[in-house]
Amino acid sequence: MNFIKKFWGAESAPETELASIPGALNLVRGPNSPKSSFECIYPDAELSLMEADGGHRLVAHQVFEEGAVFDDEDPELCELENQRLFLVDEFLKIAYSARDSATVISWRDPDGDDEDRFEFVCEKNVPAGILDMFDITARRAQYERKYGKPPASNADLEEFNFDEVIDTGVPLHASEERKDKEEQKGSEKQVVHPFTDGKSLVEKECTLYFYDASTNTFVIQESNVKVVLLETDKFEFWIEVRSHDSAILGVDLRDAVTPVFSHESVSFIFNLLLENKTAVSYLIRFAEEEDLAAFEQAYNIATWEFQNKASWKTLSEVDHNYLLKTMRSEDVVMFDDDDHCSEEDFEEVDEEDDDELEVLTEWRGDKQTHNFYRNSQLEVGNVINRSYVVRGDKVGVFKNGDDMEYYTTISNMEAPDGTKLVPSSVMLHEEDRAMILQDRDNPEKLFHMDIEYGKVDEWDLCRPVVDFAPVSKHAQTTNEKTLFGVASRNMFRMDPRLSGSKVVADEEKQLTSVSPFTTIATTEHGYVAVGSVNGEIRLVDKIGKRTKTTLPSMGDKILGLTVSANGRWVLATFKTYLLLIEVANETNNGYTHSWPKDSKPKPRRLQISPENTAYMFQNTREPISFTPAHFNSGFGVEEQSIVTSTGPYVVTWSLPKVLKNDPSPYLIKRYDSNVTANNFMFGTDKRLIVTLADDVGMLSKSALREPNRDTLLDLPSTKRKS
């Protein structure tokens, strides 16, 4: 069932949701009340713990089904009336009990009689770890309100552990008989969850923490526990944190969002997005570095087996070493508001960038286009100083310069037969005078559009094309007519001057027993790199010839691929990380010769730090999901920077810092909506073009910041032009 959930608070202080639990809200009155002893307030509800400038609040609100019709003329006002708010204070005496395998959270009614209490009956599938996190966070809020400072340790919170719960005796369902008071108290808070069955792959002692967004820290949930990685079925795995007699937390390996290992803090960090959209982050800290290393290796092997549905034992030792190096997390530094790197640590900022230029130009096409489409594709000119943004069947054209200005719109793009074109992929061609389009409904065809006159030609390829690229890194700046493409298991050259199919027959290579291809990129010498669904990367010196080097499968789908102009670096984009691989140097060239069998290129894994990931996840409720990354590019320009985005964040990496293994190699910028595409202006890494759902922006790289609570949470004050 889908739900619409909204929270309404004071306009003067935006609220942050720290935890949320689904269930039902009841009011239980004392024996001396003249009213009914039991009243169901909201049968479908959520209980949220909110933080605002005025303190913490419990918010219990009714959950409405999607499409619900409100009697009130103002549906927002109606929803506002269907919620109860409580200031989190010692007076509430928040307590917990167990009833019929469900946890009940109760608190005093501040407007009722002394014995009146609200009861929130949690849904039975709410994980115990979420309830523990809710409990500790609520107790910390009570401590801070009472003493005006955060607690020194969890021991300070014991005074807010109210065992003397008023026993209302009201059953979980009104029709059930009352429970015995002693039986109720005996089952308070402690629900034993049996261990999950399975083959133990690794088991290590640890401490379990959860992320407290109000203090921006991980706080202890349970000490002296063990984390176990289990194989529950063939290529199925389960992570479980156990006390001596109960499973405290259990997670299917596939449900751990953006998992990261931190060798600096000897810990494993992962996130969960629950069915009710509650975002939760956990940290498992190991006693010894050796324990972390053993767990990380077992976890990475299990991940590879799950994604590839194959046994790790089938790989060679060389592939084992390559993959484990690739999957191993580099050391990262958790951010500290009192210990920031300055922007000058990343690069010398030119005076022209000191203004931290950031201009957004609103472009939504016409009203009809705005209603159905959003900005989706971005191409930045290599010869003509223009940027092109695709929105449905239209392309917005913008001037790049000291500022960014709207120039014109190419409207109502159509195929020669009059069918509307809605491009899913675009590429500038022939000195930026043409654009190659792929329509989302015609994968076996490409379309050539003359940008100046709008004339569209159709290329029949007789095979579904999954990606295409210029025949060399800067071929788009020339009058070169041909281009390269990949189908599911084919690499080929396309020539529009051919009659019939535009595929050049003697420059096509078909591979039958490989993972399907996803993307293609070329160097300035015309060497080719091809990415695949399972993460394999193939290097070729010439289209139509055999693969010279194959980098082993990671198991993750490659979403984007680019290469440095000289071919030295391959940059692959995966959903939650980037992979930077040196494939050509003075000793070996993976494009022209097979890499020695006893070695593989050294990969570098680029990812957001665990602490930043947790904070971003808590505030956006979206896991890391990178858009295709790009190097800065230009004639005679050495690659210095990498840009990508995830959700509302633009992220840039300094390549020199990455190569020096600097622990803080990236900068970040948040927008008020998700970034759909971005890239550097041609010839520089100082300015970027950024595309949002309804805006197109030019951004000075000096406007990006070292990640901290302010830069990850605060929305920008952006100059907009209409």
C-alpha atoms as one frame of an Amber mdcrd trajectory, in Angstrom:
protein
   0.000   0.000   0.000   1.291   3.463  -0.877   0.977   6.267   1.615   1.242
  10.040   1.506   3.035  11.302   4.599   3.437  14.956   5.537   4.694  16.706
   8.647   3.651  20.215   9.582   5.525  22.291  12.137   6.284  25.843  13.091
   7.101  27.987  10.081   9.925  29.698  11.922  11.974  26.538  12.497  12.278
  23.752   9.942  12.240  20.344  11.595  14.529  17.367  11.137  13.062  13.885
  11.468  15.352  11.711  13.580  13.287   8.516  13.631   9.905   7.280  12.462
   7.884   4.161  13.315   4.590   2.898  11.797   1.747   1.649  13.978  -1.492
   2.744  15.661  -2.149   5.500  18.237  -4.524   4.865  21.165  -5.503   6.879
  24.245  -5.944   4.888  27.465  -7.681   6.733  30.302  -7.493   6.045  34.028
 -10.250   4.276  35.998 -11.627   7.558  37.373 -12.153   9.145  33.972 -15.812
   9.757  33.021 -14.929   9.069  29.401 -14.319   5.759  27.682 -11.280   3.927
  29.050  -9.957   3.177  25.549 -10.060   5.320  22.419  -8.379   4.525  19.102
  -7.064   7.860  17.819  -5.368   6.862  14.534  -5.614   3.215  13.389  -2.948
   3.864  10.719  -0.312   6.205  12.028   3.350   7.072  12.299   5.221   8.175
  15.388   8.132  10.480  14.603  10.824  12.011  16.749  11.490  15.499  15.418
  14.201  18.042  16.197  13.662  21.802  15.859  15.104  24.959  17.388  12.560
  24.796  20.223  13.575  21.275  21.252  12.518  17.736  20.382   8.935  16.683
  19.780   6.972  13.490  19.423   4.675  13.777  16.431   1.960  11.154  16.005
   0.080  11.668  12.760  -2.513   9.790  10.798  -1.329   8.163   7.578  -3.565
   8.729   4.585  -3.788   6.440   1.600  -2.619   7.901  -1.669  -5.501   9.605
  -3.427  -7.489  10.097  -0.230 -10.352  12.604  -0.511 -10.663  15.177   2.277
 -13.952  16.663   3.386 -12.237  19.915   4.237 -11.681  22.274   1.324  -8.041
  22.637   2.371  -6.450  19.128   2.430  -3.263  20.486   4.015  -5.274  21.921
   6.902  -7.099  18.614   7.226  -3.812  16.747   7.532  -2.544  19.305  10.034
  -5.562  18.588  12.214  -4.891  14.843  12.090  -1.747  14.851  14.194  -0.784
  15.108  17.877   2.375  16.909  19.040   4.192  16.428  22.358   7.248  18.244
  23.680   9.806  15.585  24.654  10.226  16.145  28.360  10.787  14.099  31.524
   7.128  14.758  32.400   5.952  12.400  29.635   7.651   9.386  31.277   8.117
   7.661  27.935   8.098   3.898  28.504   8.202   0.678  26.514   6.507  -2.678
  26.855   5.852  -5.774  24.772   2.413  -7.116  23.965   1.553  -9.947  21.579
   5.010  -9.686  19.945   4.474  -5.980  19.305   6.300  -3.151  21.072   4.139
  -0.503  22.755   5.509   3.010  23.350   3.505   4.920  25.955   3.648   8.377
  27.501   1.560  10.585  29.788  -1.168  12.721  28.315  -0.086  16.283  29.239
  -3.673  17.526  28.852  -5.396  14.630  30.635  -5.675  13.166  34.095  -2.621
  11.801  35.877  -3.342   8.227  34.835  -4.187   8.987  31.195  -1.566   7.741
  28.744  -1.123   7.587  25.016  -0.063   4.210  23.632   1.548   3.762  20.262
   1.381   0.110  19.179   4.257  -0.438  16.741   3.873  -2.681  13.740   5.323
  -6.106  14.484   7.884  -5.971  11.665   9.691  -2.906  13.025  13.316  -4.012
  13.653  14.470  -4.095  17.274  17.413  -1.880  16.340  15.066   0.905  15.205
  13.169   0.757  18.487  16.398   0.873  20.481  17.556   3.862  18.455  14.211
   5.617  19.074  14.514   4.918  22.814  18.073   6.204  23.164  17.423   9.288
  21.023  14.329  10.177  23.059  16.231   9.764  26.320  19.089  11.946  25.037
  16.516  14.617  24.150  15.086  14.486  27.692  18.567  14.750  29.207  19.477
  17.756  27.046  16.205  19.504  27.922  16.697  18.925  31.654  20.411  19.738
  31.932  21.031  21.974  28.907  23.934  19.875  27.643  24.446  16.525  25.884
  25.044  13.431  28.064  28.626  12.347  28.660  27.709   8.696  28.148  24.695
   6.411  27.887  24.952   5.809  31.621  23.615   9.343  32.126  20.387   8.307
  30.412  19.340   5.691  32.975  17.257   8.187  34.951  14.947   8.439  31.945
  14.419   4.680  31.750  10.963   4.577  33.329  10.314   1.026  34.518   7.381
   1.990  36.697   5.054   2.072  33.692   1.431   2.685  34.555  -0.277  -0.549
  33.594  -3.453   0.290  31.744  -4.175  -3.339  31.005  -5.691  -2.412  27.645
  -5.078  -5.203  25.130  -3.540  -4.751  21.716  -6.982  -5.093  20.163 -10.016
  -3.790  22.030 -11.778  -7.129  21.683  -8.984  -9.058  23.484  -8.959  -9.810
  27.211  -6.821  -7.739  29.566  -3.289  -8.930  30.285  -2.029  -9.717  33.749
   0.057  -6.859  35.146   2.991  -8.984  36.247   3.115 -10.796  32.928   3.102
  -7.433  31.190   5.965  -6.072  33.299   7.962  -9.268  32.907   7.946  -8.894
  29.156   8.823  -5.208  29.193  11.258  -4.081  26.497  13.068  -7.385  26.173
  11.922  -9.431  23.187  14.215 -12.347  22.339  14.763 -12.792  18.622  16.161
 -16.219  17.665  19.375 -16.460  15.660  19.012 -16.846  11.911  19.910 -20.249
  10.509  22.787 -20.487   8.069  26.440 -21.288   7.540  28.667 -18.883   9.456
  31.347 -17.424   7.154  32.896 -15.071   9.689  32.076 -14.090  13.286  33.772
 -11.258  15.179  33.283  -9.385  18.437  32.157  -5.786  18.037  30.193  -2.809
  19.365  27.021  -1.656  17.579  26.383   2.079  17.074  23.566   3.962  15.382
  23.760   7.401  13.797  22.190  10.245  15.804  21.425  13.033  13.325  20.782
  15.552  16.131  24.392  15.355  17.325  25.970  14.253  14.034  27.652  11.321
  15.789  27.384   7.575  16.089  26.256   6.576  19.575  26.487   3.161  21.218
  23.430   0.964  20.935  24.907  -2.293  22.255  28.337  -3.300  23.567  29.966
  -6.748  23.784  28.102  -8.253  20.850  29.118 -10.264  17.800  28.575  -9.653
  14.105  28.087 -12.740  11.962  28.018 -13.105   8.182  25.832 -16.062   7.226
  25.212 -17.920   3.984  21.489 -18.721   4.259  21.110 -20.277   0.795  23.132
 -20.592  -2.400  24.473 -17.084  -3.107  22.187 -15.613  -0.415  23.756 -13.873
   2.593  22.668 -12.331   5.892  24.406  -9.991   8.360  23.387 -10.406  11.992
  24.440  -8.691  15.218  23.946 -10.961  18.222  24.022 -10.702  21.979  24.546
 -13.896  23.984  20.917 -14.992  23.527  19.191 -12.750  20.982  19.598 -11.345
  17.470  19.723  -7.565  17.870  19.907  -6.611  14.217  19.549  -8.647  11.036
  20.077  -7.382   7.488  19.943  -9.096   4.115  23.238  -8.339   2.402  21.391
  -6.819  -0.588  19.542  -4.366   1.692  22.642  -2.759   3.199  22.716   0.608
   1.400  26.081   2.175   0.529  28.200  -0.070   2.788  31.639   1.340   3.613
  34.586  -0.018   5.608  36.655   2.548   7.522  40.099   1.323   8.485  40.796
   4.541  10.355  37.950   3.896  12.796  38.155   0.067  12.478  34.491  -0.062
  11.535  31.864  -1.134   9.016  29.140   1.402   8.233  25.925   0.784   6.320
  22.505   2.367   5.872  18.957   1.046   5.738  15.887   2.577   4.134  12.841
   1.046   5.767   9.451   0.550   4.152   8.125   3.660   5.869  11.012   5.689
   4.368  12.846   5.988   7.691  16.575   6.336   7.065  18.833   4.560   9.557
  22.629   4.338   9.669  24.620   1.798  11.677  28.293   1.453  12.563  29.894
  -1.804  13.666  33.222  -1.205  15.393  35.650  -4.093  15.680  38.076  -4.687
  18.511  41.077  -5.257  16.225  42.123  -4.248  12.710  42.609  -7.941  11.931
  38.951  -8.594  12.743  37.847  -5.800  10.408  40.086  -7.085   7.613  38.714
 -10.632   7.962  35.104  -9.448   7.988  35.675  -7.088   5.034  37.227  -9.836
   2.914  34.405 -12.275   3.694  31.807  -9.553   3.005  33.391  -8.626  -0.344
  33.599 -12.257  -1.458  29.947 -12.781  -0.468  28.967  -9.622  -2.379  30.801
 -10.829  -5.482  29.154 -14.263  -5.309  25.696 -12.762  -4.798  26.048 -10.367
  -7.740  27.671 -12.830 -10.133  25.780 -15.937  -8.971  29.044 -17.857  -9.202
  31.568 -19.344  -6.802  34.611 -17.291  -5.840  36.681 -20.465  -6.203  36.235
 -20.396  -9.995  38.513 -17.342 -10.280  42.282 -17.342 -10.550  44.517 -16.089
  -7.758  45.446 -13.066  -9.888  41.763 -12.174 -10.279  41.252 -12.735  -6.555
  43.952 -10.208  -5.711  42.708  -7.654  -8.263  39.095  -7.834  -7.118  39.907
  -7.717  -3.400  42.119  -4.661  -3.954  39.351  -3.058  -5.993  36.629  -3.738
  -3.452  38.718  -2.817  -0.416  37.759   0.599   0.958  40.548   3.147   1.147
  41.173   4.843   4.468  38.816   7.777   4.956  38.632  10.658   7.405  35.382
  11.387   9.222  34.615  15.099   9.040  34.986  17.290  12.077  33.556  20.793
  12.116  36.608  22.048  13.982  39.168  20.490  11.643  38.451  21.461   8.041
  40.765  21.640   5.074  40.661  24.967   3.297  39.812  25.322  -0.367  43.429
  26.328  -1.007  44.451  22.813   0.039  42.797  21.514  -3.100  44.039  23.959
  -5.678  45.108  27.508  -6.322  41.945  29.447  -6.987  42.249  31.895  -9.859
  41.077  35.436  -9.187  38.363  35.040 -11.786  36.859  32.312  -9.604  36.921
  34.250  -6.355  33.362  35.434  -6.932  32.204  31.819  -6.503  29.978  32.242
  -9.527  26.694  30.371  -9.290  23.893  31.296 -11.676  20.844  29.175 -12.420
  18.767  29.863 -15.502  15.221  28.570 -15.344  14.285  26.569 -18.433  11.126
  24.538 -18.517  10.191  24.632 -22.190   6.537  25.505 -22.745   3.705  24.655
 -20.347   2.938  21.387 -22.133   6.540  20.179 -21.936   6.819  21.314 -18.320
   3.861  19.208 -17.311   5.307  15.950 -18.631   9.106  16.204 -18.809  12.130
  17.333 -16.838  15.631  18.264 -17.940  17.415  14.968 -18.588  20.471  15.112
 -20.888  23.364  17.588 -21.067  25.952  18.132 -23.808  28.641  20.818 -23.456
  30.085  22.235 -26.673  33.689  21.557 -27.704  33.957  24.091 -30.557  30.988
  26.419 -30.199  30.626  27.817 -26.676  27.174  26.400 -26.057  25.437  23.946
 -23.726  22.504  21.808 -24.843  19.867  20.525 -22.426  17.283  17.924 -23.445
  13.758  18.171 -22.068  11.280  15.822 -23.699  11.139  16.557 -27.431  12.939
  19.894 -27.023  16.550  20.994 -26.650  17.390  24.203 -24.804  20.491  26.017
 -26.090  22.529  28.192 -23.704  25.560  30.444 -24.197  28.588  29.630 -22.054
  30.827  32.532 -21.152  31.492  34.740 -18.153  27.820  34.175 -17.458  25.249
  31.718 -18.747  22.411  32.914 -20.944  19.457  31.280 -22.607  19.926  31.382
 -26.389  17.129  29.444 -28.089  15.017  26.289 -28.051  14.969  23.559 -30.676
  11.323  22.554 -30.465   9.184  19.627 -31.496  11.921  17.295 -32.696  10.544
  14.710 -35.123  11.810  11.723 -37.071  11.510  11.925 -40.893   8.202  10.028
 -40.666   6.752  12.667 -38.311   7.107  10.629 -35.105   7.990  12.716 -32.057
  11.557  12.197 -30.816  12.199  12.030 -27.066  15.982  11.446 -26.790  17.357
   9.073 -24.178  20.984   9.761 -25.278  22.614  12.617 -27.216  26.103  13.454
 -28.511  27.465  16.526 -30.311  28.997  15.747 -33.699  30.819  17.396 -36.632
  32.292  20.484 -34.949  29.190  20.961 -32.790  27.102  21.600 -35.915  25.130
  18.367 -35.515  23.737  16.239 -32.737  23.303  12.455 -32.666  20.074  11.429
 -30.937  18.764   8.096 -29.747  15.019   7.963 -29.253  13.839   6.045 -26.207
  11.360   4.041 -28.325  13.697   3.272 -31.252  16.860   1.588 -29.911  17.762
   0.141 -33.349  18.059   3.598 -34.883  20.037   6.780 -34.382  19.018  10.206
 -35.639  21.319  12.914 -37.021  20.046  16.469 -36.409  21.497  19.543 -38.058
  21.506  21.989 -35.130  21.347  25.128 -37.270  18.482  24.079 -39.541  16.786
  21.378 -37.457  16.838  18.809 -40.291  16.747  15.214 -38.986  18.082  12.129
 -40.808  17.456   8.564 -39.707  20.182   5.909 -39.437  19.056   2.303 -39.471
  21.436   0.045 -37.525  19.426  -3.221 -37.444  20.478  -3.914 -33.829  19.615
  -2.275 -30.471  22.352   0.255 -29.666  23.112   0.659 -25.952  25.756   3.417
 -26.271  27.800   5.360 -28.832  30.919   7.537 -28.811  33.199   9.589 -31.104
  35.915   7.573 -32.877  38.543   9.420 -30.815  38.559  11.676 -27.781  38.262
  14.954 -29.683  36.769  13.732 -32.971  33.694  15.878 -32.237  35.826  18.967
 -32.906  36.461  17.799 -36.488  34.300  17.012 -39.498  34.612  13.250 -38.832
  31.419  11.538 -40.014  31.746   8.088 -38.410  31.335   7.059 -34.804  31.582
   3.921 -32.651  28.765   2.039 -30.971  28.032  -1.001 -28.857  25.021  -3.305
 -28.836  24.468  -5.989 -26.213  27.501  -8.046 -27.309  28.718  -6.166 -30.388
  31.263  -3.392 -30.982  31.112  -1.603 -34.336  31.784   1.492 -36.406  28.869
   3.437 -37.922  29.144   5.354 -41.204  26.127   7.447 -42.260  27.304   7.459
 -45.878  26.477   3.758 -46.277  23.170   2.750 -47.822  20.851   0.575 -45.729
  22.408  -0.364 -42.408  25.001   2.163 -41.273  27.142  -0.479 -39.522  30.516
  -1.058 -41.231  30.524  -4.853 -41.723  34.299  -5.400 -41.526  34.631  -3.233
 -38.430  32.281  -5.116 -36.188  33.204  -7.562 -33.445  30.637  -9.871 -31.884
  31.329 -11.691 -28.615  28.944 -14.429 -27.580  29.939 -15.508 -24.071  30.391
 -12.140 -22.383  28.299  -9.995 -20.080  26.142  -7.477 -22.026  27.827  -4.156
 -22.764  26.569  -0.887 -21.278  28.936   1.893 -22.333  31.883   2.838 -24.581
  34.641   5.495 -24.507  37.658   6.380 -26.687  41.129   7.914 -26.293  42.721
  10.573 -28.514  44.462   7.738 -30.406  41.164   5.948 -31.051  41.728   3.181
 -28.517  38.483   1.852 -27.064  37.239   0.934 -23.566  33.926  -0.904 -23.158
  32.021  -1.417 -19.888  29.481  -4.136 -19.115  26.558  -5.091 -16.910  28.684
  -7.173 -14.533  31.485  -4.613 -14.231  33.973  -6.076 -16.721  36.049  -3.546
 -18.687  37.465  -4.512 -22.082  40.310  -2.635 -23.778  40.713  -2.699 -27.580
  43.179  -0.937 -29.880  40.848  -1.060 -32.875  37.137  -1.716 -33.338  36.569
  -5.095 -34.948  39.681  -6.673 -33.419  39.988  -8.957 -30.408  40.070  -7.664
 -26.850  43.629  -7.058 -25.640  42.911  -6.715 -21.903  39.906  -7.669 -19.796
  39.624  -6.298 -16.262  37.685  -8.779 -14.081  34.028  -8.398 -13.222  33.110
  -6.562 -10.042  29.526  -7.749 -10.265  28.188  -4.165 -10.303  26.776  -2.588
 -13.445  28.921   0.090 -15.094  26.722   3.158 -15.591  29.276   5.375 -17.308
  32.792   5.153 -18.723  35.291   7.798 -19.722  39.039   7.830 -20.343  41.816
  10.384 -20.154  42.922  11.742 -23.525  46.210   9.802 -23.489  44.398   6.615
 -22.407  46.305   6.253 -19.151  43.242   6.436 -16.913  39.894   4.696 -17.221
  37.144   6.131 -15.020  34.118   3.867 -14.487  30.937   5.008 -12.739  29.051
   2.522 -10.591  25.971   3.310  -8.524  27.758   3.954  -5.222  31.402   4.463
  -6.201  33.785   5.395  -9.001  36.712   3.256 -10.125  39.875   4.921 -11.398
  42.236   2.466 -13.105  45.668   3.056 -14.633  45.597   0.857 -17.762  48.508
   2.336 -19.735  51.934   3.495 -18.591  55.589   3.317 -19.633  55.692  -0.435
 -18.959  52.298  -1.704 -20.126  49.594  -0.571 -22.525  46.410  -2.512 -21.951
  44.885  -1.329 -25.252  47.593  -2.704 -27.525  48.896  -5.699 -25.569  47.479
  -8.070 -23.007  48.327  -7.083 -19.464  50.766  -9.612 -17.962  48.911 -12.647
 -16.610  50.576 -12.449 -13.216  49.409  -8.874 -12.562  46.557  -6.471 -13.115
  46.350  -2.657 -13.152  45.986  -1.064  -9.731  42.427   0.262  -9.215  41.506
   3.206  -6.984  38.026   3.248  -5.510  36.488   6.716  -5.082  33.524   7.026
  -2.761  31.878   9.346  -0.267  33.223   8.923   3.279  31.105   6.871   5.721
  30.194   9.840   7.899  29.232  11.993   4.916  27.243   9.108   3.434  25.290
   8.644   6.663  24.518  12.350   6.954  23.454  12.649   3.301  21.324   9.527
   3.623  19.635  10.755   6.798  18.749  14.123   5.264  17.710  13.112   1.747
  16.492   9.550   2.452  18.127   8.618  -0.833  21.076   6.244  -1.145  24.181
   7.281  -3.062  23.447   7.016  -6.786  26.092   8.604  -8.993  25.470  10.106
 -12.415  28.140   9.298 -15.054  31.407  10.931 -14.014  33.611  13.068 -16.277
  37.222  14.249 -16.415  37.870  17.864 -17.317  38.789  17.909 -21.008  40.353
  20.171 -23.627  43.107  20.495 -26.223  46.447  20.037 -24.495  44.690  20.108
 -21.107  45.800  17.547 -18.554  43.067  15.914 -16.522  43.033  17.405 -13.029
  39.471  16.956 -11.799  36.519  14.564 -11.816  32.876  15.599 -11.500  29.731
  13.588 -10.789  26.554  14.023  -8.759  24.268  12.080  -6.446  20.782  13.275
  -5.552  20.975  17.050  -4.926  24.790  17.051  -4.536  27.492  17.960  -7.061
  30.781  16.235  -6.137  34.254  16.927  -7.555  37.439  14.958  -6.892  40.934
  16.388  -7.215  42.891  13.865  -9.313  46.293  14.844  -7.823  44.853  14.349
  -4.334  43.441  10.952  -5.282  46.815   9.838  -6.636  48.531  10.974  -3.434
  45.980   8.989  -1.377  44.881  12.192   0.314  42.149  11.337   2.852  39.990
  14.338   1.860  40.066  14.492  -1.941  36.596  15.801  -2.778  34.419  18.919
  -2.533  30.659  19.100  -2.537  27.737  21.427  -3.306  24.063  20.916  -2.472
  21.109  22.160  -4.524  17.409  22.312  -3.699  16.524  19.586  -6.224  18.268
  16.574  -7.700  21.066  17.091 -10.206  20.240  15.260 -13.451  23.576  15.836
 -15.273  26.764  17.895 -15.059  30.112  18.367 -16.792  33.067  20.732 -17.016
  33.191  23.499 -19.588  35.515  22.487 -22.406  39.122  23.522 -21.795  38.917
  24.175 -18.043  38.179  22.494 -14.736  37.318  25.796 -13.027  33.721  26.016
 -14.223  30.957  23.464 -14.495  27.588  23.244 -16.183  24.927  21.773 -13.883
  21.453  20.597 -14.911  18.629  20.332 -12.394  15.060  19.209 -13.071  13.948
  22.706 -14.099  17.140  24.772 -14.099  20.464  24.953 -15.909  23.406  26.424
 -14.057  26.991  27.573 -14.405  29.036  26.955 -11.303  32.534  28.022 -10.338
  34.366  25.109  -8.762  35.452  27.457  -5.970  31.789  27.528  -4.867  32.088
  23.892  -3.812  33.032  23.247  -0.206  34.701  20.763   2.089  31.891  18.442
   3.285  30.540  19.175   6.754  27.143  19.473   8.409  26.503  22.912   6.920
  27.461  22.123   3.330  25.674  18.753   3.354  22.436  20.076   4.839  22.051
  23.752   3.991  20.201  24.631   0.817  21.970  27.175  -1.394  21.057  30.800
  -1.819  21.314  30.803  -5.584  21.113  33.659  -8.070  18.431  32.793 -10.616
  17.706  34.262 -14.016  14.386  33.768 -15.748
